Amino acid sequence: MQIAFTKYHALGNDYLVINPKDLPAPLTTEQVKTICHRNFGVGSDGILLGPMPAENAKCALKIYNPDGSGAEKSGNGLRIFSRYLWDIKFVGNEEFAIQTDGGIVRSTVFDAGKMVRVEMGKVSFDSEKIPVTGAKREVINEKISVGGREFIFCAATIGNPHCVLPLPEISAKLAHGFGPLLEVHPNFPRKTNVQFLKVLDRANIQIEIWERGAGYTLASGSSSSAAAAVAHKLGLVDKKISVHTPGGIVSIEIRDGFDILMTGSVTRVMEGLISPEIYSVKIG
């Protein structure tokens, strides 16, 4: 049976949305890996499965990374999923709640679907919540060594784990070189997303992103939220921050208690049908 999907991107971070009612059976890890593969499948940075029933929200969302693993929360994924719900008229222009594995978020679609604002929840720097190994503490300005280089890092969670490395200069090469090593560093029992952070001024930061389970990524809402929160925690930026990613700009507002409001664009790309024939070819 062919599976219907809709593809969107949020500043170059692309996801396929699949409605569970269109699935003949639950997706397997191998199916997810094949569908997301850019040579053997459709190609995407992940799959958003929903809407699903939820007790305390309009609906629930399941997020898959391209390696088949699950993600607790994705800011760009939530913006895309919100746009999809708006497109199919499941929601209108009013604020609504989405249940994720990383908690409930509230979302609003505006500008004819092209912009989405998401209340991402509160950032915590608590080592037990992130999690980070060692004694209970706020993980701020600690040393970490990988690949023969020592970095200073801060760790945070906004429903999923993040490792933020403030640096005077950043690059895609740096993210490709050290991101994979930091992702699986033993400090992080559930692995981690990684952001290489450069502060431009009090209202602007720049990040390069290595996502857990996805790799180098052009944009990420949760990474933008975590990096902005760390920069504010360190006293380097104010409460309203433009986060410059390789794919474009995400707007972050830090409210009381490090509660994050994220706003960014969403672009509808295409609709299609996934042929079951793609699963006949084994990929490495």
N, C-alpha and C positions, 0 to 999 in steps of 0.2 A: 504494500500500500504506500502510495506517495504521501509525503508529509508536507503540509502547507507551512510556509514561513513568511515573515515580513522582516526585511533588513533595514536597519537604521544605523547612522553613526552620530556620535556626539564628539565633535572636534577631532574626527579621525579614529576614535575608539569605537569599533563597530560590533554590533550584536545582532543575532537572529532572535526574533520573538516567535515562539511556538505556543499555540494554544493547546492545553492538555486535551481538549475535546477532539483535536485532530490527530491524536496519537493512538495507534492501535494497541500499543503496549508501552510501558515505561522505557525511557531512553537508557541504554547501557553506557558504561564508560567508553567502550570502543566506538559506539555509535557517535557519541559526542565528539570524540577525538577526530573521527573521520569527517563528520559534518563541518567542523571548524577548520579543518586542514585547508590551506590555501591552494594546494595543488590537486589533492584527491577528493576534496569536498566543495562546499559552498565557499568557505573561508570566512572566519570571524574571530573576534577576541572573546567570544563566549556565546552562550545560549541563555535566553530568558524564558523560563517556562511559567506561563500564567495566562489569564487569571485563575487562581485556585481559591477554594472556599477559605474563609478566615472568620474567627469568632469576633475579634475586636478591631477589625479593619474592613475596608471595602472589599479587599481581596488579598490573597497571599501570592508571593513570587518566589520561585526557586531559581537560583543563579548557578550556572555551570561555567567553569573555566575551560579553556580549550584543551587542557590535558585530562579533562573528564572529572576533575575534582570539583567540589562545591565551594562557593564563596558566600560568606555571611552577608556581605553588603557590597554594593557597587554604586557610587554616586552617578556615574555616567549610565550604568545599566538602569538605575531607577528613573533617570530622566527619560531614557528611551522607552522604558516600559510604560511610564506615565503618558508619553505621547501616543503610544500604541493604544492604550485604554481610551484616550481622547479620540483617536482616529476611528475606533470601532463603536464610539458613542456609549461606551461603558461608563464613562464619566463626562462631565461637562467642564465648565470653567471654575467650578467651586473647588475648594480644598478637599482632599480626600486622603485616607490613610492606606498604607500598604504594609503588610506583614512580611518581614524578611527573617532569615535565620539570625541576623544581627540586630533584631528588634523592629519596632514599628516606626515608620517614617511618615511624614505628611507632605503632600505634593500638590502643586498648582500648575496647571498648563495655561499659557497665555500667548499673545501675539500670534493668533491663528495656528497654534500648535508648535511654533518654531522655537519658543523659549519655555523652559520649565524651571520652577523654583522648588527645592526640596529642603525640608527641615531634617537634617541628617542625624540629629541627636547630639549628645554631649561627648566631647573628646575627654578621655582619661589618660593620664600618664602613669597610672598605677601598675606596677610590675605584675601583680597577680591577675589583673583584668586583661592585660595585653595578649598573652602572657610573656614575661621575660624571666629567665632563671635567676636564682639568688634570693636574697632577703627581700621582704616586702619594702618597696620604696617608690618614689617617683623617679623614672628613668630619664634623667636630664644630664647632658654633657658627660657621658661615660665613654671610656675608650673601648675600641673593638679592632681586632687585627684580622685581616683577610688578604690572601694573595700577596703577602710580603709588604703590606702597607697598613699603617695604623690610622684610624679615623676617630673623630669625636662624633657620637651619635646621641639622639634622643629617641625614645620610643613612645608610641601612643596607640590608642585604640578608639575607633568610632564604630565599634561593632565588628571590626576586623583589624588585624595587627599591622603596624607600620613602624619602620625604622627610618628616621630622618637624619641626613648627614649635612649639616651646614658647611658650606665650602666657599672660598673666594671665587672659584671658577668651576663650572660644570660643563659636561658635554655628553653626547650620546655614546661616545667611545667609553667614557668613564662608567656609564650605566651598564653598557654591555659587558665591560670587563669585570666589574665588582658586584653588580646586581645579583647574578646567579649565585655567587659565593655567600653574599649576605642573606639571601633568601633562605638558605638552608643552614645558616650558622647555628651551632648548638645553643646559643643564647635564646633562640626562639623555638620553643617546643612545637608550635603549630605553624612553623615557617613564618615568613613575613613579607609584606610589600616593602619596597625600598624607594625612598625619594632622595635625590641629590639636590640640595637646596642652595640657591644663591639669592640673597636679599638685594633688591635693586634700590629701593627707597622705602619710606614708611608706609607706602600704599601698594607696593608692587614686589612680588617675588617671582623667581623663575625656578622651575623644577624639571629634572629628567627623571623618568619613572621606570622602575623594573617591578612588574606585578607578579605576585605569587601565583604560580600556575599558568601564567600567560606570557611572561617575558617582557621585552621592551615594548612600551606602550606610548602612544602619542598623547594621550590625555587620560585623566582619571579623576572622578569627582571625590572619591574617598581619599585619594592621595593628596589632592589639592586641599581638602579639609584638614588633613593631618599636618601637612607641611605648613599651612597658614597658622594653625593652632600652635605648633612648635615655635614658629618665628615670633608669634605674639607672646608666648610663654617666656621666651628669652628676652623680651622687651625690644625686639628689633623692628616691629611693625605695629600699626594701629589696629583698630577693630574691623575696618573695611579694607579688604585686600583683593587686588587683581592678581590671579595666579596665571603666569605665562607658561604654558606647556608647548611642546612641539606642534600640537594640533590647533592651538588657539588659547583663548582666555576664559577662565572660569572665575566668576565673582564669588567671594566668600565674605560673609559677615559673621563675626564672632560676638555672640551675645553673652549674657550673664552665665557663669558656670561653664564657659567654653561650649555653649550650645551653638551649633553651626547651621547657618542658612546658606545654601549653595544655589547659585543661579547660572544656567548655561544653555547653550543652543542644542537643538536636536534636528537632524536632517533625515527625512524618509528617503530611502535609496531604491527599494524594489520589493516586489512580492514574487514568490516562486513556489515550485514544488520540488521536494527532494526525492530523487529516484532511489528505490531500494538497491539498485544495481551498484551504487557506490560502495556498499558494504562487502561486495564480493572480492575486493582488492585489499589485501592486508597491507597496512602501513607500519613503518617502524616506530 
